[in-house]
Amino acid sequence: MIKRWRLIDSGFSDAYTNMAIDEALFIEYYSGNNLPTLRIYGWRPASFSFGYFQNPEQELDLAKCHRENIPLVRRMTGGGIIFHNTELTYSLVCSKEDLKIGNVKESYRVLCSFIISAYKRLGLNPSFALSSDLSRKKPGEFSSFCFASNEEYDILIRGRKMGGNAQRRRKDVVFQHGSIPLKLDIDRALSFLKKPEFRIKDKVISLNDALEKELTFDEFRDLLIESFRQTLSVNLEIGNLNRDEKGLVNELKDRKYSTNEWNYYRIDNSVKRNIKTKSLIGLQSNQT
């Protein structure tokens, strides 16, 4: 039997709204109110997001971000800094049973398979970073910039990392989101870092650079959706946020993701601390 999923095409939103929607989807699915969901979205204006455990004051030139009106937002997932500009972002939430997902490492292989398939349809030759590849890393080698640090089951094109993915779990519910750069303005992104790592230019690649031609957001969105449907054998039904999700998004945006308390100090001032929100206190799984 083909599994029913909901598809939400959110279009473009600001950083705080995007992260509030992702968490609202996670909360509401855990509460048993919705179908498993795939969401596709973009970012406007260009923004930085950073991992749950990162300290933005140590990593970013905050004064420069403020001068150039670049919003900052802390994700509920881990990993490194991402400059969201010309890219497509997806998020999904489901139970482990929905896609027969096993442990955390194995789940990245399953959940990213539709991205691998989409790249192959474009004529690319993607591969997963495996433990044998990572064994060649120098001890202590790590970048605070998400796309420059390889972890097992990151996606590589020509040996260079394409985007990044991160997870959060609670019991049998899995949330994952990922950034796929259509273009990369590495110089601009690095100009905001306190410790720019110029060597990362050789470690990362964008989709358009890999294709050596321009693919639009809409073209890649349509391809990715079809790849998700076929690769994971699901029936995607076009939908929107329901009333409960919309209310939760507004609360999370106003009381959490747009606040200095959350973004600088990880203090969550959301007032809806009922069973739904408490459900988020669980396993944190990171991918950079």
One Martini backbone bead per residue (centre of mass of N, CA, C, O) as a GRO file, in nm:
protein
  288
    1MET     BB    1   0.094   0.038   0.024
    2ILE     BB    2   0.061   0.366  -0.032
    3LYS     BB    3   0.182   0.638   0.119
    4ARG     BB    4   0.065   0.914   0.282
    5TRP     BB    5   0.140   1.257   0.196
    6ARG     BB    6   0.238   1.584   0.261
    7LEU     BB    7   0.251   1.888   0.062
    8ILE     BB    8   0.460   2.184   0.116
    9ASP     BB    9   0.463   2.496  -0.059
   10SER     BB   10   0.604   2.790   0.081
   11GLY     BB   11   0.823   2.930  -0.043
   12PHE     BB   12   0.908   3.251   0.078
   13SER     BB   13   1.090   3.329   0.382
   14ASP     BB   14   1.186   3.408   0.671
   15ALA     BB   15   1.382   3.279   0.912
   16TYR     BB   16   1.171   3.265   1.147
   17THR     BB   17   0.944   3.128   0.990
   18ASN     BB   18   1.089   2.877   0.891
   19MET     BB   19   1.158   2.760   1.180
   20ALA     BB   20   0.867   2.760   1.288
   21ILE     BB   21   0.746   2.564   1.086
   22ASP     BB   22   0.925   2.321   1.139
   23GLU     BB   23   0.847   2.288   1.439
   24ALA     BB   24   0.540   2.263   1.401
   25LEU     BB   25   0.549   2.002   1.239
   26PHE     BB   26   0.678   1.833   1.459
   27ILE     BB   27   0.472   1.870   1.686
   28GLU     BB   28   0.209   1.783   1.534
   29TYR     BB   29   0.303   1.501   1.457
   30TYR     BB   30   0.359   1.396   1.741
   31SER     BB   31   0.046   1.451   1.820
   32GLY     BB   32  -0.127   1.314   1.567
   33ASN     BB   33  -0.248   1.539   1.334
   34ASN     BB   34  -0.072   1.421   1.083
   35LEU     BB   35   0.082   1.377   0.814
   36PRO     BB   36   0.333   1.315   0.656
   37THR     BB   37   0.595   1.564   0.565
   38LEU     BB   38   0.669   1.781   0.287
   39ARG     BB   39   0.894   2.060   0.254
   40ILE     BB   40   0.922   2.359   0.050
   41TYR     BB   41   1.188   2.620   0.051
   42GLY     BB   42   1.279   2.966   0.107
   43TRP     BB   43   1.489   3.272   0.135
   44ARG     BB   44   1.362   3.594   0.271
   45PRO     BB   45   1.613   3.705   0.327
   46ALA     BB   46   1.917   3.673   0.355
   47SER     BB   47   2.069   3.419   0.578
   48PHE     BB   48   2.154   3.298   0.898
   49SER     BB   49   2.229   2.979   1.020
   50PHE     BB   50   2.256   2.787   1.330
   51GLY     BB   51   2.340   2.574   1.554
   52TYR     BB   52   2.235   2.481   1.860
   53PHE     BB   53   2.556   2.483   1.979
   54GLN     BB   54   2.618   2.758   1.881
   55ASN     BB   55   2.816   3.067   1.885
   56PRO     BB   56   2.773   3.359   1.720
   57GLU     BB   57   2.993   3.542   1.858
   58GLN     BB   58   3.234   3.346   1.767
   59GLU     BB   59   3.164   3.327   1.440
   60LEU     BB   60   3.034   3.620   1.399
   61ASP     BB   61   2.985   3.936   1.253
   62LEU     BB   62   2.743   4.113   1.394
   63ALA     BB   63   2.781   4.402   1.291
   64LYS     BB   64   2.774   4.332   0.991
   65CYS     BB   65   2.497   4.201   0.986
   66HIS     BB   66   2.350   4.458   1.077
   67ARG     BB   67   2.442   4.653   0.853
   68GLU     BB   68   2.329   4.429   0.620
   69ASN     BB   69   2.063   4.289   0.707
   70ILE     BB   70   2.132   3.997   0.849
   71PRO     BB   71   1.979   3.744   0.956
   72LEU     BB   72   1.947   3.545   1.261
   73VAL     BB   73   1.931   3.181   1.332
   74ARG     BB   74   1.836   2.923   1.539
   75ARG     BB   75   1.833   2.597   1.539
   76MET     BB   76   1.701   2.276   1.640
   77THR     BB   77   1.954   2.190   1.509
   78GLY     BB   78   2.249   2.106   1.417
   79GLY     BB   79   2.559   2.223   1.328
   80GLY     BB   80   2.634   2.466   1.102
   81ILE     BB   81   2.683   2.727   0.914
   82ILE     BB   82   2.436   2.906   0.706
   83PHE     BB   83   2.399   3.056   0.387
   84HIS     BB   84   2.093   3.187   0.287
   85ASN     BB   85   2.000   3.215  -0.058
   86THR     BB   86   2.062   3.040  -0.336
   87GLU     BB   87   1.812   2.811  -0.257
   88LEU     BB   88   1.701   2.488  -0.144
   89THR     BB   89   1.459   2.382   0.099
   90TYR     BB   90   1.400   2.108   0.318
   91SER     BB   91   1.136   1.922   0.489
   92LEU     BB   92   1.074   1.649   0.730
   93VAL     BB   93   0.807   1.431   0.866
   94CYS     BB   94   0.820   1.120   1.057
   95SER     BB   95   0.820   0.794   1.101
   96LYS     BB   96   1.004   0.515   1.110
   97GLU     BB   97   0.778   0.343   0.972
   98ASP     BB   98   0.716   0.498   0.708
   99LEU     BB   99   1.050   0.431   0.606
  100LYS     BB  100   1.216   0.223   0.756
  101ILE     BB  101   1.385   0.341   0.999
  102GLY     BB  102   1.668   0.347   1.176
  103ASN     BB  103   1.929   0.464   1.249
  104VAL     BB  104   2.078   0.755   1.211
  105LYS     BB  105   2.278   0.693   0.983
  106GLU     BB  106   2.079   0.530   0.807
  107SER     BB  107   1.863   0.757   0.769
  108TYR     BB  108   2.024   0.933   0.573
  109ARG     BB  109   2.022   0.738   0.338
  110VAL     BB  110   1.713   0.730   0.307
  111LEU     BB  111   1.632   1.046   0.316
  112CYS     BB  112   1.856   1.116   0.073
  113SER     BB  113   1.772   0.948  -0.183
  114PHE     BB  114   1.607   1.166  -0.343
  115ILE     BB  115   1.852   1.346  -0.401
  116ILE     BB  116   2.027   1.150  -0.550
  117SER     BB  117   1.817   1.097  -0.773
  118ALA     BB  118   1.799   1.388  -0.879
  119TYR     BB  119   2.095   1.410  -0.968
  120LYS     BB  120   2.087   1.175  -1.172
  121ARG     BB  121   1.869   1.308  -1.357
  122LEU     BB  122   2.094   1.543  -1.423
  123GLY     BB  123   2.379   1.369  -1.469
  124LEU     BB  124   2.499   1.300  -1.207
  125ASN     BB  125   2.760   1.172  -0.954
  126PRO     BB  126   2.667   1.076  -0.669
  127SER     BB  127   2.770   1.054  -0.314
  128PHE     BB  128   2.856   0.913  -0.020
  129ALA     BB  129   2.992   0.968   0.271
  130LEU     BB  130   3.230   0.765   0.419
  131SER     BB  131   3.432   0.634   0.655
  132SER     BB  132   3.676   0.610   0.458
  133ASP     BB  133   3.684   0.913   0.388
  134LEU     BB  134   3.708   1.028   0.688
  135SER     BB  135   3.990   0.892   0.764
  136ARG     BB  136   4.150   1.135   0.602
  137LYS     BB  137   4.121   1.320   0.815
  138LYS     BB  138   4.229   1.544   1.017
  139PRO     BB  139   4.291   1.599   1.323
  140GLY     BB  140   4.041   1.834   1.414
  141GLU     BB  141   3.883   1.862   1.154
  142PHE     BB  142   3.686   2.166   1.140
  143SER     BB  143   3.388   2.343   1.047
  144SER     BB  144   3.156   2.602   1.109
  145PHE     BB  145   3.094   2.550   0.815
  146CYS     BB  146   2.884   2.332   0.699
  147PHE     BB  147   2.983   2.263   0.395
  148ALA     BB  148   3.298   2.191   0.502
  149SER     BB  149   3.182   1.939   0.669
  150ASN     BB  150   3.228   1.600   0.683
  151GLU     BB  151   2.988   1.342   0.695
  152GLU     BB  152   2.823   1.076   0.717
  153TYR     BB  153   2.612   1.096   0.434
  154ASP     BB  154   2.705   1.295   0.273
  155ILE     BB  155   2.697   1.482  -0.025
  156LEU     BB  156   2.880   1.411  -0.328
  157ILE     BB  157   3.057   1.607  -0.582
  158ARG     BB  158   3.356   1.548  -0.689
  159GLY     BB  159   3.429   1.543  -0.366
  160ARG     BB  160   3.206   1.759  -0.303
  161LYS     BB  161   2.997   1.937  -0.115
  162MET     BB  162   2.626   1.918  -0.107
  163GLY     BB  163   2.532   2.062   0.133
  164GLY     BB  164   2.289   1.996   0.411
  165ASN     BB  165   2.200   1.795   0.708
  166ALA     BB  166   1.936   1.758   0.967
  167GLN     BB  167   1.834   1.637   1.295
  168ARG     BB  168   1.533   1.536   1.481
  169ARG     BB  169   1.419   1.358   1.781
  170ARG     BB  170   1.119   1.165   1.900
  171LYS     BB  171   1.143   0.875   1.935
  172ASP     BB  172   0.966   0.781   1.633
  173VAL     BB  173   1.034   1.075   1.545
  174VAL     BB  174   1.133   1.244   1.235
  175PHE     BB  175   1.345   1.521   1.167
  176GLN     BB  176   1.429   1.691   0.849
  177HIS     BB  177   1.679   1.915   0.714
  178GLY     BB  178   1.782   2.093   0.399
  179SER     BB  179   2.052   2.230   0.199
  180ILE     BB  180   2.043   2.352  -0.153
  181PRO     BB  181   2.268   2.490  -0.360
  182LEU     BB  182   2.252   2.666  -0.654
  183LYS     BB  183   2.436   2.884  -0.524
  184LEU     BB  184   2.771   3.029  -0.441
  185ASP     BB  185   2.881   3.288  -0.204
  186ILE     BB  186   3.162   3.258  -0.043
  187ASP     BB  187   3.281   3.538  -0.001
  188ARG     BB  188   3.038   3.656   0.145
  189ALA     BB  189   3.013   3.453   0.372
  190LEU     BB  190   3.310   3.486   0.486
  191SER     BB  191   3.284   3.798   0.561
  192PHE     BB  192   3.116   3.711   0.841
  193LEU     BB  193   3.352   3.570   0.953
  194LYS     BB  194   3.596   3.562   1.197
  195LYS     BB  195   3.716   3.273   1.060
  196PRO     BB  196   3.808   3.246   0.766
  197GLU     BB  197   3.793   2.959   0.525
  198PHE     BB  198   3.931   2.947   0.214
  199ARG     BB  199   3.957   2.631   0.159
  200ILE     BB  200   3.647   2.563   0.110
  201LYS     BB  201   3.625   2.605  -0.200
  202ASP     BB  202   3.734   2.292  -0.246
  203LYS     BB  203   3.473   2.147  -0.076
  204VAL     BB  204   3.251   2.289  -0.254
  205ILE     BB  205   2.915   2.282  -0.416
  206SER     BB  206   2.695   2.359  -0.660
  207LEU     BB  207   2.453   2.284  -0.876
  208ASN     BB  208   2.531   2.475  -1.113
  209ASP     BB  209   2.831   2.397  -1.115
  210ALA     BB  210   2.787   2.096  -1.171
  211LEU     BB  211   2.615   2.151  -1.442
  212GLU     BB  212   2.700   2.412  -1.606
  213LYS     BB  213   2.417   2.546  -1.526
  214GLU     BB  214   2.094   2.678  -1.501
  215LEU     BB  215   1.877   2.624  -1.220
  216THR     BB  216   1.582   2.666  -1.102
  217PHE     BB  217   1.384   2.652  -0.840
  218ASP     BB  218   1.132   2.534  -0.985
  219GLU     BB  219   1.273   2.305  -1.134
  220PHE     BB  220   1.391   2.162  -0.883
  221ARG     BB  221   1.137   2.125  -0.722
  222ASP     BB  222   0.989   1.937  -0.921
  223LEU     BB  223   1.208   1.719  -0.925
  224LEU     BB  224   1.217   1.657  -0.619
  225ILE     BB  225   0.925   1.570  -0.583
  226GLU     BB  226   0.931   1.335  -0.786
  227SER     BB  227   1.162   1.185  -0.647
  228PHE     BB  228   1.022   1.137  -0.380
  229ARG     BB  229   0.783   0.974  -0.486
  230GLN     BB  230   0.951   0.743  -0.626
  231THR     BB  231   1.177   0.661  -0.423
  232LEU     BB  232   0.954   0.634  -0.162
  233SER     BB  233   0.668   0.545  -0.238
  234VAL     BB  234   0.460   0.802  -0.250
  235ASN     BB  235   0.170   1.005  -0.173
  236LEU     BB  236   0.133   1.334  -0.275
  237GLU     BB  237  -0.047   1.588  -0.096
  238ILE     BB  238  -0.163   1.886  -0.134
  239GLY     BB  239  -0.095   2.143   0.114
  240ASN     BB  240  -0.140   2.299   0.436
  241LEU     BB  241  -0.158   2.471   0.698
  242ASN     BB  242  -0.312   2.453   0.980
  243ARG     BB  243  -0.447   2.611   1.239
  244ASP     BB  244  -0.253   2.505   1.458
  245GLU     BB  245   0.010   2.562   1.305
  246LYS     BB  246  -0.026   2.867   1.268
  247GLY     BB  247  -0.033   2.935   1.570
  248LEU     BB  248   0.247   2.812   1.635
  249VAL     BB  249   0.415   2.981   1.445
  250ASN     BB  250   0.358   3.257   1.574
  251GLU     BB  251   0.472   3.184   1.852
  252LEU     BB  252   0.759   3.090   1.770
  253LYS     BB  253   0.843   3.349   1.632
  254ASP     BB  254   0.788   3.561   1.867
  255ARG     BB  255   0.913   3.372   2.129
  256LYS     BB  256   1.182   3.266   1.969
  257TYR     BB  257   1.322   3.311   1.669
  258SER     BB  258   1.316   3.650   1.715
  259THR     BB  259   1.503   3.616   1.966
  260ASN     BB  260   1.780   3.668   2.162
  261GLU     BB  261   1.750   3.439   2.365
  262TRP     BB  262   1.770   3.215   2.151
  263ASN     BB  263   2.002   3.306   1.947
  264TYR     BB  264   2.224   3.354   2.198
  265TYR     BB  265   2.103   3.150   2.466
  266ARG     BB  266   1.876   2.920   2.437
  267ILE     BB  267   1.603   3.067   2.515
  268ASP     BB  268   1.271   2.950   2.569
  269ASN     BB  269   0.962   3.158   2.549
  270SER     BB  270   0.753   2.971   2.502
  271VAL     BB  271   0.412   2.927   2.629
  272LYS     BB  272   0.345   2.637   2.495
  273ARG     BB  273   0.387   2.409   2.763
  274ASN     BB  274   0.277   2.149   2.667
  275ILE     BB  275   0.285   1.846   2.537
  276LYS     BB  276   0.394   1.932   2.267
  277THR     BB  277   0.652   2.092   2.352
  278LYS     BB  278   0.770   1.876   2.544
  279SER     BB  279   0.828   1.669   2.309
  280LEU     BB  280   1.113   1.808   2.227
  281ILE     BB  281   1.246   1.657   2.462
  282GLY     BB  282   1.524   1.505   2.309
  283LEU     BB  283   1.678   1.380   2.064
  284GLN     BB  284   1.988   1.496   1.926
  285SER     BB  285   2.063   1.520   1.578
  286ASN     BB  286   2.361   1.560   1.379
  287GLN     BB  287   2.438   1.755   1.077
  288THR     BB  288   2.669   1.934   0.851
   0.00000   0.00000   0.00000
